[in-house]
Amino acid sequence: MSRINVLPGSYAVHGPDFRTSSGNGSSSSLQFPLNTVPNDSSYLVEATLVVEDPSDSNRDDAVIIEARPATKNLPKRTMALIIAGMAVIIIGLVAGLVVGVGKDPNSVANIPTFDDEEGLEEIVTAVSKQPTLHRVRERGFLRCGITGNRQLVGFFADLLLSAQNNSLVQNASMSIGVADIQGSPRFFQSYCDAIAAGIFGDSTKSEVVDTNPRERFQQLSNHSIDVLISEIAVNMKQDIYEPNADNGLSFATPFKYSGIVLTGLASHVQCANSNAHALSSCSDIKICIRMDYVYRNELDLLLPKSQIVHVEDPFMVFTNFTGGSCNVIADGQDQRLALRLLGFTGDLAVSERMYSPIWTSLVTLDGDPEWADFANAITLALLAAEQRGITRETADQIGQTSLFGPEYENMFIDAVEAHGNFGEIFDLGLPRTRREYANNGTTGLLASAALGDVEQPISREQGGPQKNATLEMVAARGFLNCGVRGGRPGFASYNSTSSEWRGFDVDFCIALSASIFEGDTSKIHFNNAVTMSGGFGMLRSGTVDVFAGALWTIENDVREMSTGAGYTFTQPYFYGPVGDVRFDENLCLATRQDDALWSAYVYWTAQAVVYAEEKNIAKGTSSKMPLVYSFGDDFQRMFRDAIHAIGNYDEAYTRNLVNMLPRGERNMLNLPQNDNPLRYIPPGFPREV
C-alpha cells in the first residue's frame, strides 16, 4: 500500500477496500493500492477540492477532497451509502472528529480496513446518520439545492433582454413580470442565507447548488445538499416515500401558495373554463405538464391519457407548445409572458380555475427531526417577523430562543438580520398573491394540500408499499389509543350514562381508528389527559398513539416544556376566534417524532376530512374518496373509511360545535378561487422561548 496525494478529478476505487490516514486532525489523505485506477474498477468517485491550508505543517502535501458518485455501477442504496460515507469520513478526519485518530501527527488513525462491502456499509451507515445540523456546523457552510429554477429563469431573462418587440410584453396583461423573472434566484439565495445565518450567525456561510428533478432527492439523501428550497410542493405521495431518496420527505411550513392553472390557446382555455369539472368535454384540448409535478394526477383524472403530454425537461413544456405538440400548458403560474418571449403571437388565455393546490415548501428528509424542526423554525420566524412588522433593521425584536440550546439563542435574530423578514425576501424576486399573506382571523384557513398519485400502487421495485411500525403495532393490538382532554363539551366529554366519549376531538380519533380498522369505529380506547401537558406526557411515554386537541406552538413543535421533547402536528382542525380566551388558539392531532410514517398517516387522515368537504364528498358518498396504496392494500380505503365514520369537516363541525360556536372565520374553507390569505403562524413569536 502506498500513499498518493489525491487531486481534484475522477478516481476509480477498486472495490470497497480503501483506507484513510490522518495526522493531527487538520489534514487527511486517502491511501489506495497503486493499481486502483484501471477502467474496470468497481467504484468511481469524483474528487473535489474543499480546503487547503498551507499553514498546516503536518499536511504531508496531501490535498483534502470530498467525494461524490460519478458512476452508477452499484445499486442505489449501496452507492449512496459509500459515496456519502466517503465524503463524511474525509470531512470528519479533517476536523479530527473520527474516533481513534492518533495523537502523533505522523501516525495512521486506527480506522478499520474493509475487505467486504458489508463492513464498509456498516461504518458508512453509522457516519451518515450523524445529525444534519451537526454535520453542517462541522463542514462550516450550508448547501441549499435549487431545482432547475435558476437555469429556467436565466433562460427567460435572456429572452426578455433580447426581445425586439417590447410593446408586446408591456401591453400584455400578465401576472408575472420582468422583476419576477430576474429576481427569483435572489429569493432562493436569500432564503438559504437566512438559514445559514441561523446556524452560524453569518449569512455568507451558504452555498446554492443547482440541481434537477432527476437527481435532487438522491443528492439530499447522500448529503451533497442539506436542504431543497424550490419548486417542491407539499404532497402525500412524497411525504410517505420518495424512491430517489429511499425515504419520505419532510415538508416545512409552505412559503408560497399557488395552484395548477392552464395557459394556452384562448379557444381551448375558454372550453376548460366552461367545463371546469368535465375537461373531457374539450376533445381537442391537449395539455403539456412536467413529469416532476407529482400533483399532475388531478388532471389525469379529468382527461384521457391521450390528451396529456408528460414532459421531463421544463424547457420542453414551452417548445412542445410552440411546436404544436400541445395547445395548453399546465403550470403553477400564468405562462403567457414566457410564450410571448418565445415569439408566440397567437391569442392566449389563462384558466379561471386552479386544478390542484401547490404549496411550495422547503424540504428535508425524514429521520432527522431536529434538522427539520430547525429549518422550519427559521421559516416560521421569518413569517412571524413580517406579521409583526419586524424588519431587518429591528430584527432584535423577534427575541432570543433556547429551543436548540445556547449556541443558537440568536438564531431568529440572525435569520431576520440576513435579508429581512419573509416579505422583504419576497420583494427580492417572487410574485405574491393574497394567499401568501398572514390571515387576520376573518377568513377561512381550512385547505388541503395535493395528494399526488396515491392511487397508483407502489411496487416492491419502487420501494413500497411502506411499512409503518406504529401503524402495524396498532393494527396488531386491535385498537387505537387516543389521548383527549376531557371535560370540554363540544370537543371531548364523557357521557357516563351511555359510556361514550363525544366531541370534535373525539371524532378525529374515531376517523383515524376507522381508517385503520376497515371502518370499525369501536376499536378505540380513549385516555383522559385532563391537561395539555398531561396529553403530551401520555404521548411521550407511549401510553397513547396520538393526542387529539393538542395545541401547536413553536415550543411544542420543537421542545415541549413538560416533556422536553418535540412533536409532529397535523394542520389545525380548529381555530379559536381571535381574542376569545374561552377557546384554544388551535387544535391539532399530535404524534411523537420517532415514526415519521405514522405521523404522515395521521396528518393525511386529518387532511382527508377537509379534502372531503372541498370535493363535496359527504358521509353518504364516502366511496368517492380516493383510494390510497402508499401503505399497502390493507389500508387502501383509509380515506373512505374515515369519511364514512364521521363525514366531512362540515358534518363533524355541525354535529359537535355549531350550537356552541357557529362556524365561521378561520374555520371555513379557503378555496383557491377565493384568494384569501392562507398564512398561519403558530403562537410563540415574538417572545423568548
Phi, psi and omega in degrees: 000128179239148178276135174235147176276122185273122179254159177304139181149196179252136182228143175262132178249118188284099182069185183278006185276075173243155182229158177234156173223157183212151174270243185269016179099353180258354178217163180203143171225158176263144173252127177232149168301149184295342183263026186261024179241014180289159184293340183268014180295156187282321186241130178241124180236153177253124183264136180232130179296129179241333178198148177211113185250099183293344181282350183278111184287346182258020186293330185061025181058024177276150177253133182274128184232169175230138187252145173216159187293141174235006177212163181236041181285344182256159171303152186306309184301312185295313181298316180299318180295315183295311185292313179300320181294318179301315182298314183292320180298316180298312180297319180297320178296319180300320181277356181073031186260343183283129183299136175101005178291130183291147178285332177289121183300341180262000183274158177267135181297153180277066180255131186293152173271139182251116180263354179216162184295325182298317180295319178296315183297326181297312182288322180295320179299318180298317181291320184291343179277001177302132181306140185299318181301318178294317182297319179295318178300317182290325178292322177101000176199160182259138175251121178248127178272133176239126190268102169063336191299319182297318180293316181295318179297316179299323179300311182285331175297319178296319178299319183296316182294331183262002183299131182276326184256077183297330181295331178299319179286315186293327185271350181281144177268104187221151184271353180239135187237186182300313182298325179296315182294316185280336190263347184306315179300327179295324178299309184293322177297318181292323177297315178298317179301320182296320178293318178299319179298322178296329181279311191253347190074016184214111185286349180279350182272057179222154179220126177267128182246120176287132178224190182214166184301335183281333189243346192299320184283327174293322177296322177294321181290323182266013174070018172294330173227158185259334183203146174254134187232021179210148169055034176234123185262143173301129178203152184294317185306308183278337174300323180278314183198130172241110187301328181287345174254351185052042186193170172271155177269145176251114184264132175279177174303128184302144175257349179214138178241120176214202180193164178291123173237162180254128175239131179175200180303131189305320183297321181285322178294321178297324176296318178297320178297325182280342182229052189303325183256007179214063183299337181298344176292338179269081190293339182266356182285138177223120191249130173265131178215145182291141180297327184280001175279099184293341182269012180294346183297337177301320178284325179301329181281342185260344185226153171296152181301330182294345181258007180237128178250110178274123186244131183280316184270128180305324179297325185291340176301317183282318180292328175296322179293309182293337178272356175091006179289336175214163181242002179215143175248132174259121184206172182280001178205164176300122184251023181295320180297317180301317181292324176296318181295333177278001175097006181283128185246002181290176182282118183246154176210165178234144185292153178279337185256146168266130187267345177197139179289145173234104176257099185282132190218149167297144186230133167236189181252151173299156176101354178224072186297331178298315180292318177299317179296320182296310181298321180290322179297320176297316179301312180296322179297318178295320178291317180296322180299317178296315181301327184259008176074022177270124185248183178302322182286337182243030188302331182298342181288345178289337174090161177277168179218148175250009188298324184247017178099166185298331182290345180244023186294335180258016187301319181289318178298312181297321180296316180289326179293337184300301180220010180101186179285180184296327177297318178294323179290320177300323181296344179285346179169358180250139175290151181233145172250174179299332182296339184268011176256162182292135177286134182266007176095002183256350180230169188294150176237000183274119179203154179245144178280173180293146178274328191079182184276063181290343179280354177272117179303142179262121179283164177297327178296332179272001177096013184225181354291157186282137177271134186237109187301311182293317179300315180292325177295316179297316180298318180292325179294324178100001176198158178262135172264116183239128177269134177223160174260104184287175179074023181235085182308138182092334182246308179199108178216150184255128177263106184293334180291313181265355183055044182231146170267140179222154176139172183293314176301317181299319181298322179292328173294318180296318178300318180295315179297316180298324180293334181274320189252043171054041175089356180285117183269001182266348186272068182208138174245125178265139178239122183280111181276342180068303183242167178296313180295327176296322178295317178292326177296316177297321180293315181298320183281348182088006177298324177237156179271336182206148179241115179266143183085025180276142179269123177273115171230166177298325179292312180294332178292319187261309182205090179298138193297315188283333182252342182073014182241158174263160183224160178257134185241145169286172167300142178304136174259359175209138175237127177290149176304138182302125177083358181267105186287354179289341185238151174294152179300317176206162176226135182221171163268134181241144176227165174289166181264011184269357179215090185298328180292321176295318178300320178294319179300314180294316182303310187283336173293318177295320178297329182299329180294321176286316179305318181300317178293320178303323183265009180059038176257127183245180179307317182286346180239029185300339180293349177278349177293147181292150170283155181230119182256002186295335180253012179099170184298328183297337184239021183293337181264018187306316180289316183297318181289325178296315182286326176296331182283315187235354183083186178278183186301314183297321179296317181291320180296314181299319181295326189252326194236340193300327180286336180266322182214096179309140184292137178178185177050235188291343180271020175257161176294145172244090183276148183306321183292342178283335178053044177261154181304133182246001184280127176230128177249123182292162179300154176132349178236150338272128172192165180281120180236000000 
